[in-house]
Amino acid sequence: MSRTQIEITLGILLVLATGTFMIVYGLNEPRRMVEFEEQHLGRSIEVGAQLFETNCTGCHGPQGEGTPGLCPPLNDKHLFTGRLEEVGWSGTLEDYIVATVSSGRLVSTRPELYPGNGTPAMPAWSDHYGGPLREDQIRYIADFIMNWESTAPERQAAATPSGPVVGTDITKALPAGDATKGEQLATTQGCVACHITTATGPAWLPSGSEPGIGDRAALRITQPDYTGKAETAEQYLFESIVLPDAHLVPNFQPVMPKNYGGTLTDQDMADLIAYLLTLK
């Protein structure tokens, strides 16, 4: 075989080898792309979880369970099955989440259930609207929320009271309260999200020279700027729950739900007061 024939043969073999490699590589490309997308989404969800914990849990809860009477749940089947139709959104759910987080909400779409955390009902988070987050960070948060889709439970908007509701008469005689049950109720009702976890509402726990709400309640009614009608610490706590606008603590906005008189029972109120009085 001449030198020329050898070179031609080697060239043909090289072309065939290159073609075979490209075919095999091409056949594996869809699988590699799926793996790449899964890895990218996994990293995005991890970053989104960190951003959600820092910026969103104060209102929407650590697990997206929401704050009853204040902010809606996000880890909720309704978000994934009925929310877009409810608000008339024609795009994707992910884009809806991005748009809502980016620009916030001036008013709540369900004010009777979730009035929001102030004015506006939800602040804008995108730096395009004066918020602190970049567009990619908001996308990460959306990816994290979308990650709940397959496991999101059905959550009731409001629990049905187990008995007659307590109403708004703060002089009403209440049964003996259980502080342990009151603490559990304060958690399930979302109270701790505003009064302990974040500074949305007046702090319940002591800080520096400031006593806890258990001692502060008795002091509050003696202050000259007090505008409510309570005459005892117990009545003040009762009033602050069912008539939150009767007295606004300076530097705080009137964002507390006003429907607790119609959702809590006498025993619920007694338990909550008993718990609050332990926070000295």
C-alpha positions as CSV (number, residue, x, y, z in Angstrom):
1,M,0.0,0.0,0.0
2,S,1.4,3.3,-1.0
3,R,1.9,6.3,1.3
4,T,-1.0,8.1,-0.4
5,Q,-3.3,5.2,0.1
6,I,-2.3,4.9,3.8
7,E,-3.0,8.6,4.4
8,I,-6.4,8.3,2.7
9,T,-7.3,5.3,4.8
10,L,-6.2,7.1,8.0
11,G,-8.2,10.1,7.0
12,I,-11.3,8.1,6.3
13,L,-10.9,6.3,9.7
14,L,-10.5,9.7,11.5
15,V,-13.6,11.1,9.8
16,L,-15.6,8.0,10.8
17,A,-14.3,8.1,14.4
18,T,-15.1,11.8,14.6
19,G,-18.6,11.2,13.2
20,T,-19.2,8.4,15.7
21,F,-18.1,10.5,18.6
22,M,-20.4,13.4,17.5
23,I,-23.3,11.0,17.2
24,V,-22.8,9.5,20.6
25,Y,-22.3,13.0,22.1
26,G,-25.4,14.2,20.4
27,L,-27.5,11.3,21.7
28,N,-26.4,12.1,25.2
29,E,-27.0,15.8,24.9
30,P,-30.7,15.8,26.0
31,R,-29.8,13.8,29.1
32,R,-26.9,16.1,30.0
33,M,-29.1,19.2,29.5
34,V,-31.8,17.7,31.8
35,E,-29.1,17.1,34.4
36,F,-27.7,20.6,34.0
37,E,-31.2,22.1,34.4
38,E,-31.9,20.0,37.5
39,Q,-28.6,21.1,39.1
40,H,-29.2,24.7,38.2
41,L,-32.8,24.5,39.6
42,G,-31.5,22.9,42.8
43,R,-29.0,25.7,43.4
44,S,-31.6,28.3,42.6
45,I,-34.0,26.7,45.2
46,E,-31.3,26.7,47.8
47,V,-30.5,30.4,47.2
48,G,-34.3,31.1,47.1
49,A,-34.8,29.4,50.5
50,Q,-32.1,31.6,52.1
51,L,-33.7,34.7,50.6
52,F,-37.2,33.7,51.7
53,E,-36.0,33.0,55.2
54,T,-34.4,36.5,55.4
55,N,-37.1,38.5,53.7
56,C,-40.4,36.7,53.7
57,T,-40.9,34.5,56.8
58,G,-42.0,37.4,59.0
59,C,-45.3,37.7,57.1
60,H,-45.7,34.4,55.3
61,G,-44.2,32.0,57.9
62,P,-41.0,29.9,57.9
63,Q,-42.7,27.1,55.9
64,G,-44.9,29.4,53.9
65,E,-47.9,28.7,56.2
66,G,-48.9,32.3,56.3
67,T,-50.0,34.5,59.2
68,P,-53.8,34.0,60.0
69,G,-55.7,37.2,59.6
70,L,-52.7,39.0,58.2
71,C,-50.8,37.4,55.3
72,P,-51.8,34.5,53.1
73,P,-50.1,31.1,53.0
74,L,-47.8,30.4,50.0
75,N,-47.2,26.7,50.7
76,D,-50.9,26.1,50.0
77,K,-52.6,24.0,47.3
78,H,-54.9,26.9,46.4
79,L,-51.9,28.9,45.2
80,F,-51.1,26.2,42.6
81,T,-54.6,25.2,41.6
82,G,-56.8,28.2,41.8
83,R,-55.0,31.4,42.4
84,L,-54.4,32.4,38.8
85,E,-58.1,32.0,37.9
86,E,-59.1,33.9,41.1
87,V,-57.1,37.0,40.1
88,G,-57.5,36.6,36.3
89,W,-53.8,36.1,35.5
90,S,-53.3,34.6,32.0
91,G,-49.5,33.9,32.3
92,T,-47.7,31.3,34.2
93,L,-47.8,30.9,38.0
94,E,-44.0,31.5,38.3
95,D,-44.4,34.8,36.4
96,Y,-47.3,35.7,38.6
97,I,-45.1,35.2,41.7
98,V,-42.3,37.1,40.3
99,A,-44.6,40.0,39.4
100,T,-46.2,40.1,42.8
101,V,-42.9,39.9,44.7
102,S,-41.4,42.5,42.4
103,S,-44.0,45.3,42.6
104,G,-45.8,44.3,45.8
105,R,-49.5,45.1,46.4
106,L,-51.1,48.4,47.1
107,V,-54.2,46.7,48.5
108,S,-54.9,43.1,49.4
109,T,-57.0,41.0,47.0
110,R,-58.7,39.3,50.0
111,P,-58.8,42.1,52.6
112,E,-61.5,40.3,54.6
113,L,-59.1,37.4,55.2
114,Y,-55.6,38.9,54.7
115,P,-55.4,42.7,55.1
116,G,-51.7,42.7,54.7
117,N,-48.9,44.1,56.8
118,G,-49.5,47.8,56.4
119,T,-49.9,50.4,53.6
120,P,-49.2,49.1,51.0
121,A,-50.5,45.6,51.8
122,M,-47.2,44.2,50.6
123,P,-44.1,46.2,49.8
124,A,-42.3,46.1,46.5
125,W,-39.1,44.0,46.7
126,S,-37.6,44.6,43.3
127,D,-34.8,47.2,43.0
128,H,-36.7,48.5,39.9
129,Y,-39.5,49.6,42.3
130,G,-37.3,50.8,45.2
131,G,-37.0,47.5,46.9
132,P,-33.8,45.7,48.0
133,L,-33.7,42.7,45.7
134,R,-32.3,42.1,42.2
135,E,-34.4,40.4,39.5
136,D,-32.4,37.2,39.7
137,Q,-32.9,37.1,43.5
138,I,-36.7,37.4,43.0
139,R,-36.5,34.5,40.5
140,Y,-34.7,32.4,43.1
141,I,-37.5,33.1,45.6
142,A,-40.1,32.1,42.9
143,D,-38.2,28.9,42.3
144,F,-38.3,28.1,46.0
145,I,-42.0,28.8,46.3
146,M,-42.7,26.7,43.1
147,N,-40.8,23.9,44.8
148,W,-43.8,23.4,47.1
149,E,-46.2,22.6,44.3
150,S,-46.2,18.8,44.6
151,T,-46.5,18.7,48.4
152,A,-48.5,21.8,49.2
153,P,-51.4,21.0,51.7
154,E,-54.9,22.5,51.6
155,R,-55.0,25.2,54.3
156,Q,-58.2,26.7,55.6
157,A,-58.4,30.5,55.4
158,A,-59.8,30.7,58.9
159,A,-60.5,28.2,61.6
160,T,-64.1,27.8,62.8
161,P,-64.4,28.7,66.5
162,S,-65.0,25.7,68.8
163,G,-67.7,27.6,70.7
164,P,-69.4,31.0,71.1
165,V,-67.1,33.8,70.2
166,V,-65.7,36.2,72.8
167,G,-66.9,39.4,71.2
168,T,-65.5,42.9,72.1
169,D,-66.8,43.6,75.6
170,I,-63.5,43.8,77.5
171,T,-65.3,43.8,80.9
172,K,-66.7,40.3,80.2
173,A,-65.9,37.7,82.8
174,L,-63.6,35.0,81.4
175,P,-62.9,31.4,82.6
176,A,-59.5,30.5,84.1
177,G,-56.8,30.6,81.5
178,D,-54.1,28.1,80.6
179,A,-50.8,29.8,79.7
180,T,-49.5,26.7,77.9
181,K,-52.5,26.5,75.6
182,G,-52.3,30.3,75.2
183,E,-48.7,30.0,73.9
184,Q,-49.8,27.4,71.5
185,L,-52.7,29.5,70.3
186,A,-50.4,32.6,69.9
187,T,-48.2,30.5,67.6
188,T,-51.0,29.0,65.5
189,Q,-52.8,32.3,65.1
190,G,-49.6,33.9,63.9
191,C,-49.2,36.4,66.8
192,V,-45.6,35.5,67.4
193,A,-44.7,36.4,63.8
194,C,-45.4,40.1,64.5
195,H,-44.7,40.4,68.2
196,I,-41.8,38.1,68.8
197,T,-40.1,36.9,65.5
198,T,-40.3,40.4,63.9
199,A,-40.8,44.0,65.0
200,T,-44.1,44.4,63.0
201,G,-46.0,44.9,66.3
202,P,-45.0,46.0,69.8
203,A,-42.6,43.4,71.2
204,W,-44.0,41.0,73.8
205,L,-40.6,40.0,75.3
206,P,-38.6,42.2,77.6
207,S,-35.7,44.2,76.0
208,G,-33.1,46.2,77.9
209,S,-35.0,48.3,80.5
210,E,-38.3,47.7,78.7
211,P,-40.4,45.0,80.5
212,G,-42.3,42.3,78.8
213,I,-46.0,42.7,77.9
214,G,-47.0,40.9,81.1
215,D,-45.8,43.9,83.1
216,R,-46.1,46.5,80.5
217,A,-49.9,46.0,80.2
218,A,-50.5,47.4,83.7
219,L,-48.2,50.4,83.0
220,R,-49.8,51.2,79.6
221,I,-53.2,52.1,81.0
222,T,-51.6,54.6,83.4
223,Q,-49.9,56.6,80.7
224,P,-51.4,60.0,79.7
225,D,-51.5,59.1,76.0
226,Y,-53.5,55.9,76.5
227,T,-56.8,56.2,74.5
228,G,-58.5,52.9,75.4
229,K,-61.0,52.0,78.1
230,A,-59.2,49.2,80.0
231,E,-58.9,49.5,83.8
232,T,-56.8,46.4,84.4
233,A,-53.9,44.6,82.7
234,E,-56.2,41.8,81.7
235,Q,-58.6,44.2,80.2
236,Y,-55.8,46.0,78.3
237,L,-54.7,42.7,76.8
238,F,-58.2,41.8,75.9
239,E,-58.7,45.2,74.3
240,S,-55.5,45.1,72.3
241,I,-56.6,41.8,70.8
242,V,-60.2,42.5,69.9
243,L,-60.1,46.3,69.5
244,P,-56.6,46.9,68.3
245,D,-57.3,50.5,67.2
246,A,-58.6,51.5,70.6
247,H,-55.0,52.5,71.5
248,L,-52.2,52.6,69.0
249,V,-48.7,52.2,70.5
250,P,-46.5,55.1,69.2
251,N,-44.5,54.3,66.1
252,F,-46.6,51.3,65.1
253,Q,-49.2,51.2,62.3
254,P,-52.8,49.9,62.6
255,V,-52.2,46.7,60.8
256,M,-53.5,44.1,63.3
257,P,-56.6,42.2,62.2
258,K,-59.8,43.4,63.7
259,N,-61.7,40.2,63.6
260,Y,-60.4,38.3,66.6
261,G,-63.6,39.1,68.6
262,G,-65.4,37.0,66.1
263,T,-62.9,34.1,65.7
264,L,-61.8,33.5,69.3
265,T,-63.8,31.9,72.1
266,D,-63.9,32.9,75.8
267,Q,-61.5,30.1,76.6
268,D,-59.2,31.1,73.8
269,M,-59.1,34.7,75.1
270,A,-58.5,33.5,78.7
271,D,-55.6,31.3,77.6
272,L,-54.0,34.1,75.5
273,I,-54.2,36.5,78.4
274,A,-52.8,34.0,80.8
275,Y,-49.8,33.4,78.5
276,L,-49.2,37.1,77.9
277,L,-49.2,37.8,81.6
278,T,-46.2,35.4,82.0
279,L,-44.1,37.5,79.7
280,K,-42.6,39.7,82.3
